[in-house]
Amino acid sequence: MEEGKGRVCVTGGTGFIGSWIIKRLLEDGYTVNTTVRSNPAGQKKDVSYLTNLPNASQNLQIFNADLCNPESFDAAIEGCIGIFHTATPIDFEENEREEIVTKRTIDGALGILKACKNSKTVKRVIYTSSASAVYMQDKEEDVMDESYWSDVNILRNLKPFAWSYAVSKTLAEKAVLEFGEQHGLDIVTLVPSFVVGPFICPKLPGSIFSSLAFLFGDIDNNPLAASRLHMVHVDDVARAHIFLLEHPNPKGRYNCSPFLATIDEIVHIVSSKYPKFQIPTSKELMGVKGPKLPHLTSKKLMDDGFKFKYSLEEMFEDAIECCKENGYL
């Protein structure tokens, strides 16, 4: 019998969210399997930022797997009590047709769920969805709970930025929940919004770049710059995933989005803490056009006992300090 809290699997362990979940799980006493996608032409992928984590040498095992071949996840899932499925195709540049991206996302998720069902050890699956599976619709709502779903027909007709990603996440989350109901597999989904905070992955996460576009000099060309953004600290996202694994009886979807802030509010926070940064004036930022996103209420998650740990100020301070340490700012 394994020591600690048991063995779990995190798919997509090299990503922003996946790598932070691994960090948290290792700190909390879990044994962790994670999957990474092989580089083309068999090039070895640098995963030292995972293997160097505290407790990783004894409690982290890395497997190669690809959503194009769902059976490749079988070995990583074997013997696990819980699965965190964070891996997902991301193609904001729309290099592939939406139908291909959506099929890969759904087939990969369902293949993983079949392996979970056949494993006889997996007690629960936590699927990482996205706020883009909620708010992309024609309703003028200020607050949206877990009953709202993005309208894929509107997405396909209007084709806003990242529309194919939104379609794939919406249809995949629905398919995942339906699979759980049909096959008696305990599945819950977490719906995070913009994720901001520190990172251990080597690549600057896109959500951090977008939310701090005014620091990176790309505010006018950033298609995700909005009049207001809903967001969450990466550590709260990781903690929420683990909370849902350990919860005695979670049900369905859970929004994970404690903050809604305008660009002016974010700029004020950053400029107050970092007066030396060259930040555009409010007048310049007024020209930035973006959707007025609704608030995704996290009441259900909090009613079940989860407590968000970080303030809006801490979230951006943690992100900026990490960017500075890694040479991005």
BALOBA-1460 file (C-alpha; in Angstrom, 3 decimals):
// residues 329
<rec num="1" residu="m" x="0.000" y="0.000" z="0.000"/>
<rec num="2" residu="e" x="1.324" y="3.430" z="-0.967"/>
<rec num="3" residu="e" x="2.077" y="5.924" z="1.751"/>
<rec num="4" residu="g" x="0.429" y="9.333" z="1.830"/>
<rec num="5" residu="k" x="-2.974" y="10.112" z="0.402"/>
<rec num="6" residu="g" x="-2.811" y="7.756" z="-2.576"/>
<rec num="7" residu="r" x="-1.902" y="7.882" z="-6.264"/>
<rec num="8" residu="v" x="-3.553" y="10.336" z="-8.645"/>
<rec num="9" residu="c" x="-3.005" y="11.297" z="-12.271"/>
<rec num="10" residu="v" x="-2.757" y="14.774" z="-13.803"/>
<rec num="11" residu="t" x="-3.044" y="14.891" z="-17.587"/>
<rec num="12" residu="g" x="-1.332" y="17.798" z="-19.316"/>
<rec num="13" residu="g" x="1.261" y="18.156" z="-16.577"/>
<rec num="14" residu="t" x="3.457" y="20.583" z="-18.502"/>
<rec num="15" residu="g" x="0.732" y="23.250" z="-18.700"/>
<rec num="16" residu="f" x="0.184" y="26.254" z="-16.450"/>
<rec num="17" residu="i" x="-2.668" y="24.732" z="-14.444"/>
<rec num="18" residu="g" x="-1.525" y="21.119" z="-14.640"/>
<rec num="19" residu="s" x="1.985" y="21.823" z="-13.369"/>
<rec num="20" residu="w" x="0.670" y="23.870" z="-10.439"/>
<rec num="21" residu="i" x="-1.794" y="21.122" z="-9.506"/>
<rec num="22" residu="i" x="1.138" y="18.684" z="-9.457"/>
<rec num="23" residu="k" x="3.085" y="21.038" z="-7.195"/>
<rec num="24" residu="r" x="0.164" y="21.268" z="-4.785"/>
<rec num="25" residu="l" x="-0.533" y="17.516" z="-4.816"/>
<rec num="26" residu="l" x="3.076" y="16.684" z="-3.992"/>
<rec num="27" residu="e" x="3.018" y="19.196" z="-1.132"/>
<rec num="28" residu="d" x="-0.225" y="17.663" z="0.147"/>
<rec num="29" residu="g" x="1.183" y="14.137" z="0.328"/>
<rec num="30" residu="y" x="-0.132" y="12.542" z="-2.870"/>
<rec num="31" residu="t" x="1.781" y="10.260" z="-5.206"/>
<rec num="32" residu="v" x="1.379" y="11.696" z="-8.707"/>
<rec num="33" residu="n" x="1.404" y="10.287" z="-12.217"/>
<rec num="34" residu="t" x="1.378" y="12.888" z="-14.951"/>
<rec num="35" residu="t" x="1.232" y="12.775" z="-18.730"/>
<rec num="36" residu="v" x="3.195" y="14.879" z="-21.182"/>
<rec num="37" residu="r" x="2.964" y="14.928" z="-24.946"/>
<rec num="38" residu="s" x="6.078" y="13.760" z="-26.771"/>
<rec num="39" residu="n" x="7.971" y="16.274" z="-28.873"/>
<rec num="40" residu="p" x="7.929" y="15.694" z="-32.639"/>
<rec num="41" residu="a" x="10.760" y="13.581" z="-34.074"/>
<rec num="42" residu="g" x="11.292" y="12.017" z="-30.648"/>
<rec num="43" residu="q" x="13.078" y="15.032" z="-29.160"/>
<rec num="44" residu="k" x="13.352" y="14.807" z="-25.401"/>
<rec num="45" residu="k" x="11.164" y="17.311" z="-23.539"/>
<rec num="46" residu="d" x="12.652" y="19.248" z="-20.636"/>
<rec num="47" residu="v" x="10.493" y="18.490" z="-17.608"/>
<rec num="48" residu="s" x="13.077" y="19.436" z="-14.980"/>
<rec num="49" residu="y" x="10.695" y="22.056" z="-13.584"/>
<rec num="50" residu="l" x="8.472" y="19.128" z="-12.592"/>
<rec num="51" residu="t" x="11.127" y="16.645" z="-11.497"/>
<rec num="52" residu="n" x="12.806" y="19.322" z="-9.341"/>
<rec num="53" residu="l" x="9.630" y="19.999" z="-7.332"/>
<rec num="54" residu="p" x="9.752" y="19.098" z="-3.621"/>
<rec num="55" residu="n" x="8.896" y="15.390" z="-3.112"/>
<rec num="56" residu="a" x="8.987" y="14.768" z="-6.887"/>
<rec num="57" residu="s" x="11.972" y="12.419" z="-6.843"/>
<rec num="58" residu="q" x="10.020" y="9.814" z="-4.898"/>
<rec num="59" residu="n" x="6.399" y="10.666" z="-5.612"/>
<rec num="60" residu="l" x="6.192" y="11.817" z="-9.246"/>
<rec num="61" residu="q" x="6.144" y="9.573" z="-12.295"/>
<rec num="62" residu="i" x="5.965" y="10.976" z="-15.842"/>
<rec num="63" residu="f" x="4.324" y="9.182" z="-18.785"/>
<rec num="64" residu="n" x="4.143" y="10.056" z="-22.482"/>
<rec num="65" residu="a" x="0.572" y="10.298" z="-23.796"/>
<rec num="66" residu="d" x="-1.331" y="12.095" z="-26.532"/>
<rec num="67" residu="l" x="-5.025" y="12.945" z="-26.876"/>
<rec num="68" residu="c" x="-4.860" y="11.711" z="-30.479"/>
<rec num="69" residu="n" x="-4.274" y="8.264" z="-28.989"/>
<rec num="70" residu="p" x="-6.462" y="8.034" z="-25.849"/>
<rec num="71" residu="e" x="-5.227" y="4.506" z="-25.084"/>
<rec num="72" residu="s" x="-1.796" y="6.010" z="-24.450"/>
<rec num="73" residu="f" x="-3.152" y="7.265" z="-21.090"/>
<rec num="74" residu="d" x="-3.906" y="3.756" z="-19.779"/>
<rec num="75" residu="a" x="-0.546" y="3.240" z="-18.073"/>
<rec num="76" residu="a" x="-0.691" y="6.605" z="-16.291"/>
<rec num="77" residu="i" x="-4.227" y="5.954" z="-15.026"/>
<rec num="78" residu="e" x="-3.556" y="2.432" z="-13.769"/>
<rec num="79" residu="g" x="-3.685" y="2.239" z="-9.978"/>
<rec num="80" residu="c" x="-4.897" y="5.818" z="-9.490"/>
<rec num="81" residu="i" x="-7.746" y="6.826" z="-7.193"/>
<rec num="82" residu="g" x="-8.359" y="10.203" z="-8.826"/>
<rec num="83" residu="i" x="-7.810" y="11.824" z="-12.217"/>
<rec num="84" residu="f" x="-7.362" y="15.515" z="-12.992"/>
<rec num="85" residu="h" x="-7.901" y="15.916" z="-16.725"/>
<rec num="86" residu="t" x="-6.385" y="19.288" z="-17.628"/>
<rec num="87" residu="a" x="-4.914" y="18.382" z="-21.026"/>
<rec num="88" residu="t" x="-6.679" y="20.061" z="-23.958"/>
<rec num="89" residu="p" x="-5.785" y="21.138" z="-27.501"/>
<rec num="90" residu="i" x="-5.263" y="24.908" z="-27.693"/>
<rec num="91" residu="d" x="-5.259" y="26.431" z="-31.175"/>
<rec num="92" residu="f" x="-6.059" y="30.128" z="-30.861"/>
<rec num="93" residu="e" x="-4.416" y="30.762" z="-34.239"/>
<rec num="94" residu="e" x="-6.938" y="28.359" z="-35.813"/>
<rec num="95" residu="n" x="-4.353" y="26.341" z="-37.708"/>
<rec num="96" residu="e" x="-6.760" y="23.406" z="-37.719"/>
<rec num="97" residu="r" x="-10.455" y="23.234" z="-38.500"/>
<rec num="98" residu="e" x="-12.765" y="23.509" z="-35.517"/>
<rec num="99" residu="e" x="-14.237" y="20.077" z="-36.232"/>
<rec num="100" residu="i" x="-10.789" y="18.471" z="-35.903"/>
<rec num="101" residu="v" x="-9.958" y="20.284" z="-32.658"/>
<rec num="102" residu="t" x="-13.360" y="19.456" z="-31.171"/>
<rec num="103" residu="k" x="-13.190" y="15.787" z="-32.167"/>
<rec num="104" residu="r" x="-9.710" y="15.417" z="-30.665"/>
<rec num="105" residu="t" x="-10.815" y="17.106" z="-27.443"/>
<rec num="106" residu="i" x="-13.948" y="14.964" z="-27.041"/>
<rec num="107" residu="d" x="-12.412" y="11.670" z="-28.194"/>
<rec num="108" residu="g" x="-9.399" y="12.196" z="-25.948"/>
<rec num="109" residu="a" x="-11.551" y="12.983" z="-22.910"/>
<rec num="110" residu="l" x="-13.912" y="10.051" z="-23.475"/>
<rec num="111" residu="g" x="-10.995" y="7.697" z="-24.079"/>
<rec num="112" residu="i" x="-9.499" y="8.741" z="-20.756"/>
<rec num="113" residu="l" x="-12.858" y="8.263" z="-19.026"/>
<rec num="114" residu="k" x="-13.163" y="4.752" z="-20.466"/>
<rec num="115" residu="a" x="-9.733" y="3.936" z="-19.054"/>
<rec num="116" residu="c" x="-10.868" y="5.326" z="-15.694"/>
<rec num="117" residu="k" x="-14.000" y="3.159" z="-15.762"/>
<rec num="118" residu="n" x="-11.986" y="0.047" z="-16.667"/>
<rec num="119" residu="s" x="-9.308" y="0.718" z="-14.051"/>
<rec num="120" residu="k" x="-11.557" y="-0.333" z="-11.129"/>
<rec num="121" residu="t" x="-9.469" y="1.951" z="-8.868"/>
<rec num="122" residu="v" x="-10.481" y="5.467" z="-9.998"/>
<rec num="123" residu="k" x="-13.005" y="6.911" z="-7.564"/>
<rec num="124" residu="r" x="-13.435" y="10.356" z="-9.123"/>
<rec num="125" residu="v" x="-12.507" y="12.401" z="-12.193"/>
<rec num="126" residu="i" x="-12.144" y="16.186" z="-12.091"/>
<rec num="127" residu="y" x="-12.339" y="17.680" z="-15.574"/>
<rec num="128" residu="t" x="-10.884" y="21.151" z="-16.134"/>
<rec num="129" residu="s" x="-13.304" y="23.117" z="-18.277"/>
<rec num="130" residu="s" x="-13.178" y="26.827" z="-19.137"/>
<rec num="131" residu="a" x="-15.237" y="29.968" z="-18.663"/>
<rec num="132" residu="s" x="-15.509" y="30.010" z="-22.453"/>
<rec num="133" residu="a" x="-17.932" y="27.100" z="-22.032"/>
<rec num="134" residu="v" x="-20.289" y="29.396" z="-20.110"/>
<rec num="135" residu="y" x="-20.450" y="33.009" z="-21.235"/>
<rec num="136" residu="m" x="-20.276" y="32.807" z="-25.047"/>
<rec num="137" residu="q" x="-23.934" y="33.503" z="-25.839"/>
<rec num="138" residu="d" x="-26.310" y="36.286" z="-26.838"/>
<rec num="139" residu="k" x="-27.852" y="36.779" z="-23.389"/>
<rec num="140" residu="e" x="-27.143" y="40.075" z="-21.657"/>
<rec num="141" residu="e" x="-26.579" y="38.701" z="-18.170"/>
<rec num="142" residu="d" x="-24.528" y="40.292" z="-15.386"/>
<rec num="143" residu="v" x="-24.173" y="37.084" z="-13.375"/>
<rec num="144" residu="m" x="-23.982" y="33.504" z="-14.624"/>
<rec num="145" residu="d" x="-24.035" y="30.333" z="-12.546"/>
<rec num="146" residu="e" x="-23.388" y="26.716" z="-13.557"/>
<rec num="147" residu="s" x="-26.710" y="26.455" z="-15.418"/>
<rec num="148" residu="y" x="-25.387" y="28.579" z="-18.315"/>
<rec num="149" residu="w" x="-23.709" y="27.051" z="-21.367"/>
<rec num="150" residu="s" x="-22.053" y="28.746" z="-24.320"/>
<rec num="151" residu="d" x="-24.059" y="28.597" z="-27.553"/>
<rec num="152" residu="v" x="-21.922" y="26.709" z="-30.088"/>
<rec num="153" residu="n" x="-24.121" y="27.843" z="-32.987"/>
<rec num="154" residu="i" x="-23.463" y="31.489" z="-32.158"/>
<rec num="155" residu="l" x="-19.752" y="30.726" z="-31.816"/>
<rec num="156" residu="r" x="-19.658" y="29.008" z="-35.193"/>
<rec num="157" residu="n" x="-21.584" y="31.812" z="-36.884"/>
<rec num="158" residu="l" x="-19.819" y="34.841" z="-35.388"/>
<rec num="159" residu="k" x="-16.356" y="33.264" z="-35.012"/>
<rec num="160" residu="p" x="-14.974" y="35.527" z="-32.243"/>
<rec num="161" residu="f" x="-11.401" y="35.142" z="-31.049"/>
<rec num="162" residu="a" x="-10.676" y="31.588" z="-29.822"/>
<rec num="163" residu="w" x="-14.132" y="30.465" z="-30.939"/>
<rec num="164" residu="s" x="-13.009" y="26.949" z="-31.907"/>
<rec num="165" residu="y" x="-11.453" y="26.496" z="-28.446"/>
<rec num="166" residu="a" x="-14.739" y="27.619" z="-26.852"/>
<rec num="167" residu="v" x="-16.732" y="25.177" z="-28.999"/>
<rec num="168" residu="s" x="-14.406" y="22.288" z="-28.134"/>
<rec num="169" residu="k" x="-14.479" y="23.015" z="-24.388"/>
<rec num="170" residu="t" x="-18.268" y="23.410" z="-24.336"/>
<rec num="171" residu="l" x="-19.020" y="20.191" z="-26.191"/>
<rec num="172" residu="a" x="-16.302" y="18.243" z="-24.374"/>
<rec num="173" residu="e" x="-17.571" y="19.246" z="-20.934"/>
<rec num="174" residu="k" x="-21.102" y="18.226" z="-21.880"/>
<rec num="175" residu="a" x="-19.823" y="14.888" z="-23.219"/>
<rec num="176" residu="v" x="-17.786" y="14.264" z="-20.063"/>
<rec num="177" residu="l" x="-20.732" y="14.885" z="-17.742"/>
<rec num="178" residu="e" x="-23.011" y="12.754" z="-19.934"/>
<rec num="179" residu="f" x="-20.490" y="9.883" z="-19.852"/>
<rec num="180" residu="g" x="-20.440" y="10.016" z="-16.073"/>
<rec num="181" residu="e" x="-24.233" y="9.825" z="-15.868"/>
<rec num="182" residu="q" x="-24.478" y="6.956" z="-18.367"/>
<rec num="183" residu="h" x="-21.684" y="4.825" z="-16.914"/>
<rec num="184" residu="g" x="-21.904" y="5.574" z="-13.201"/>
<rec num="185" residu="l" x="-18.494" y="7.230" z="-13.095"/>
<rec num="186" residu="d" x="-18.077" y="9.981" z="-10.497"/>
<rec num="187" residu="i" x="-17.194" y="13.067" z="-12.569"/>
<rec num="188" residu="v" x="-17.196" y="16.737" z="-11.620"/>
<rec num="189" residu="t" x="-16.055" y="19.683" z="-13.723"/>
<rec num="190" residu="l" x="-14.274" y="22.834" z="-12.618"/>
<rec num="191" residu="v" x="-14.843" y="25.980" z="-14.680"/>
<rec num="192" residu="p" x="-12.009" y="28.480" z="-14.112"/>
<rec num="193" residu="s" x="-11.913" y="31.889" z="-15.705"/>
<rec num="194" residu="f" x="-8.711" y="33.831" z="-16.542"/>
<rec num="195" residu="v" x="-5.993" y="32.182" z="-14.467"/>
<rec num="196" residu="v" x="-3.334" y="34.573" z="-13.138"/>
<rec num="197" residu="g" x="-0.491" y="34.191" z="-10.652"/>
<rec num="198" residu="p" x="2.957" y="32.585" z="-10.475"/>
<rec num="199" residu="f" x="3.980" y="29.772" z="-12.799"/>
<rec num="200" residu="i" x="6.578" y="27.018" z="-12.910"/>
<rec num="201" residu="c" x="6.123" y="26.060" z="-16.563"/>
<rec num="202" residu="p" x="8.872" y="27.550" z="-18.781"/>
<rec num="203" residu="k" x="6.522" y="29.301" z="-21.208"/>
<rec num="204" residu="l" x="4.703" y="32.508" z="-20.226"/>
<rec num="205" residu="p" x="1.035" y="31.473" z="-19.806"/>
<rec num="206" residu="g" x="-1.282" y="33.164" z="-22.279"/>
<rec num="207" residu="s" x="-3.754" y="34.232" z="-19.598"/>
<rec num="208" residu="i" x="-1.017" y="36.156" z="-17.776"/>
<rec num="209" residu="f" x="0.138" y="37.797" z="-21.008"/>
<rec num="210" residu="s" x="-3.430" y="38.829" z="-21.830"/>
<rec num="211" residu="s" x="-4.336" y="40.167" z="-18.390"/>
<rec num="212" residu="l" x="-1.068" y="42.155" z="-18.236"/>
<rec num="213" residu="a" x="-1.012" y="43.153" z="-21.896"/>
<rec num="214" residu="f" x="-0.612" y="46.808" z="-20.890"/>
<rec num="215" residu="l" x="2.783" y="45.905" z="-19.393"/>
<rec num="216" residu="f" x="3.913" y="43.893" z="-22.398"/>
<rec num="217" residu="g" x="3.111" y="46.722" z="-24.831"/>
<rec num="218" residu="d" x="0.425" y="44.817" z="-26.709"/>
<rec num="219" residu="i" x="-2.801" y="46.201" z="-25.283"/>
<rec num="220" residu="d" x="-4.261" y="47.480" z="-28.568"/>
<rec num="221" residu="n" x="-3.625" y="44.250" z="-30.476"/>
<rec num="222" residu="n" x="-4.692" y="41.872" z="-27.733"/>
<rec num="223" residu="p" x="-7.985" y="40.249" z="-28.746"/>
<rec num="224" residu="l" x="-8.666" y="39.176" z="-25.159"/>
<rec num="225" residu="a" x="-8.374" y="42.662" z="-23.688"/>
<rec num="226" residu="a" x="-11.812" y="43.373" z="-22.301"/>
<rec num="227" residu="s" x="-13.640" y="46.146" z="-20.536"/>
<rec num="228" residu="r" x="-13.619" y="43.810" z="-17.539"/>
<rec num="229" residu="l" x="-12.146" y="40.392" z="-16.872"/>
<rec num="230" residu="h" x="-13.150" y="37.587" z="-14.549"/>
<rec num="231" residu="m" x="-10.132" y="35.841" z="-13.071"/>
<rec num="232" residu="v" x="-8.731" y="33.548" z="-10.411"/>
<rec num="233" residu="h" x="-5.353" y="32.868" z="-8.790"/>
<rec num="234" residu="v" x="-3.641" y="29.720" z="-10.115"/>
<rec num="235" residu="d" x="-3.128" y="28.361" z="-6.612"/>
<rec num="236" residu="d" x="-6.827" y="28.730" z="-5.844"/>
<rec num="237" residu="v" x="-7.570" y="26.807" z="-9.053"/>
<rec num="238" residu="a" x="-5.234" y="23.998" z="-7.992"/>
<rec num="239" residu="r" x="-6.679" y="23.988" z="-4.475"/>
<rec num="240" residu="a" x="-10.214" y="23.852" z="-5.897"/>
<rec num="241" residu="h" x="-9.316" y="20.801" z="-7.996"/>
<rec num="242" residu="i" x="-7.989" y="18.985" z="-4.927"/>
<rec num="243" residu="f" x="-10.959" y="20.160" z="-2.847"/>
<rec num="244" residu="l" x="-13.347" y="18.529" z="-5.333"/>
<rec num="245" residu="l" x="-11.330" y="15.294" z="-5.250"/>
<rec num="246" residu="e" x="-11.531" y="15.171" z="-1.454"/>
<rec num="247" residu="h" x="-15.128" y="16.413" z="-1.148"/>
<rec num="248" residu="p" x="-17.478" y="13.658" z="0.091"/>
<rec num="249" residu="n" x="-20.172" y="14.258" z="-2.521"/>
<rec num="250" residu="p" x="-19.615" y="16.961" z="-5.168"/>
<rec num="251" residu="k" x="-22.133" y="17.298" z="-7.995"/>
<rec num="252" residu="g" x="-21.811" y="18.485" z="-11.599"/>
<rec num="253" residu="r" x="-20.159" y="21.780" z="-12.552"/>
<rec num="254" residu="y" x="-18.393" y="24.305" z="-10.354"/>
<rec num="255" residu="n" x="-17.483" y="27.812" z="-11.430"/>
<rec num="256" residu="c" x="-14.134" y="28.989" z="-10.064"/>
<rec num="257" residu="s" x="-13.962" y="32.743" z="-10.581"/>
<rec num="258" residu="p" x="-13.875" y="35.012" z="-7.502"/>
<rec num="259" residu="f" x="-12.885" y="38.271" z="-9.218"/>
<rec num="260" residu="l" x="-14.313" y="40.597" z="-11.819"/>
<rec num="261" residu="a" x="-12.194" y="43.672" z="-12.507"/>
<rec num="262" residu="t" x="-11.963" y="46.373" z="-15.135"/>
<rec num="263" residu="i" x="-8.702" y="47.144" z="-16.895"/>
<rec num="264" residu="d" x="-8.602" y="50.475" z="-15.048"/>
<rec num="265" residu="e" x="-8.819" y="48.653" z="-11.712"/>
<rec num="266" residu="i" x="-6.034" y="46.269" z="-12.701"/>
<rec num="267" residu="v" x="-3.844" y="49.139" z="-13.907"/>
<rec num="268" residu="h" x="-4.426" y="50.978" z="-10.625"/>
<rec num="269" residu="i" x="-3.351" y="47.913" z="-8.625"/>
<rec num="270" residu="v" x="-0.210" y="47.413" z="-10.701"/>
<rec num="271" residu="s" x="0.795" y="51.078" z="-10.898"/>
<rec num="272" residu="s" x="0.373" y="51.519" z="-7.137"/>
<rec num="273" residu="k" x="2.658" y="48.578" z="-6.417"/>
<rec num="274" residu="y" x="5.083" y="49.119" z="-9.308"/>
<rec num="275" residu="p" x="5.324" y="52.878" z="-10.007"/>
<rec num="276" residu="k" x="8.420" y="52.404" z="-12.193"/>
<rec num="277" residu="f" x="6.538" y="50.440" z="-14.859"/>
<rec num="278" residu="q" x="5.680" y="52.269" z="-18.063"/>
<rec num="279" residu="i" x="1.907" y="51.877" z="-18.097"/>
<rec num="280" residu="p" x="-0.405" y="53.506" z="-20.662"/>
<rec num="281" residu="t" x="-2.611" y="56.252" z="-19.277"/>
<rec num="282" residu="s" x="-6.315" y="55.675" z="-18.769"/>
<rec num="283" residu="k" x="-6.996" y="57.801" z="-21.834"/>
<rec num="284" residu="e" x="-4.981" y="55.432" z="-24.002"/>
<rec num="285" residu="l" x="-6.663" y="52.403" z="-22.459"/>
<rec num="286" residu="m" x="-10.083" y="53.870" z="-23.218"/>
<rec num="287" residu="g" x="-9.517" y="52.937" z="-26.853"/>
<rec num="288" residu="v" x="-9.264" y="49.263" z="-26.007"/>
<rec num="289" residu="k" x="-12.343" y="47.416" z="-27.184"/>
<rec num="290" residu="g" x="-13.408" y="44.140" z="-25.699"/>
<rec num="291" residu="p" x="-16.482" y="42.209" z="-24.561"/>
<rec num="292" residu="k" x="-18.112" y="43.172" z="-21.291"/>
<rec num="293" residu="l" x="-17.875" y="39.767" z="-19.690"/>
<rec num="294" residu="p" x="-20.480" y="38.688" z="-17.108"/>
<rec num="295" residu="h" x="-19.523" y="37.625" z="-13.614"/>
<rec num="296" residu="l" x="-19.262" y="33.861" z="-13.135"/>
<rec num="297" residu="t" x="-20.511" y="33.338" z="-9.614"/>
<rec num="298" residu="s" x="-18.602" y="30.792" z="-7.516"/>
<rec num="299" residu="k" x="-21.364" y="30.553" z="-4.897"/>
<rec num="300" residu="k" x="-21.857" y="26.802" z="-5.434"/>
<rec num="301" residu="l" x="-18.178" y="26.054" z="-4.816"/>
<rec num="302" residu="m" x="-18.077" y="28.259" z="-1.712"/>
<rec num="303" residu="d" x="-21.377" y="26.873" z="-0.384"/>
<rec num="304" residu="d" x="-19.764" y="23.426" z="-0.509"/>
<rec num="305" residu="g" x="-16.992" y="24.704" z="1.773"/>
<rec num="306" residu="f" x="-14.216" y="25.990" z="-0.490"/>
<rec num="307" residu="k" x="-12.510" y="29.221" z="0.554"/>
<rec num="308" residu="f" x="-10.572" y="31.367" z="-1.894"/>
<rec num="309" residu="k" x="-7.212" y="32.267" z="-0.396"/>
<rec num="310" residu="y" x="-5.862" y="35.119" z="-2.530"/>
<rec num="311" residu="s" x="-6.849" y="38.734" z="-3.089"/>
<rec num="312" residu="l" x="-6.886" y="40.456" z="-6.471"/>
<rec num="313" residu="e" x="-3.791" y="42.416" z="-5.448"/>
<rec num="314" residu="e" x="-1.908" y="39.254" z="-4.427"/>
<rec num="315" residu="m" x="-2.806" y="37.569" z="-7.691"/>
<rec num="316" residu="f" x="-1.200" y="40.270" z="-9.818"/>
<rec num="317" residu="e" x="1.739" y="40.782" z="-7.492"/>
<rec num="318" residu="d" x="2.511" y="37.050" z="-7.626"/>
<rec num="319" residu="a" x="2.238" y="37.048" z="-11.430"/>
<rec num="320" residu="i" x="4.453" y="40.107" z="-11.896"/>
<rec num="321" residu="e" x="7.118" y="38.905" z="-9.468"/>
<rec num="322" residu="c" x="7.242" y="35.576" z="-11.299"/>
<rec num="323" residu="c" x="7.482" y="37.358" z="-14.657"/>
<rec num="324" residu="k" x="10.357" y="39.451" z="-13.328"/>
<rec num="325" residu="e" x="12.168" y="36.390" z="-11.991"/>
<rec num="326" residu="n" x="11.876" y="34.694" z="-15.379"/>
<rec num="327" residu="g" x="12.962" y="37.709" z="-17.414"/>
<rec num="328" residu="y" x="9.603" y="38.564" z="-18.983"/>
<rec num="329" residu="l" x="9.436" y="41.991" z="-17.329"/>
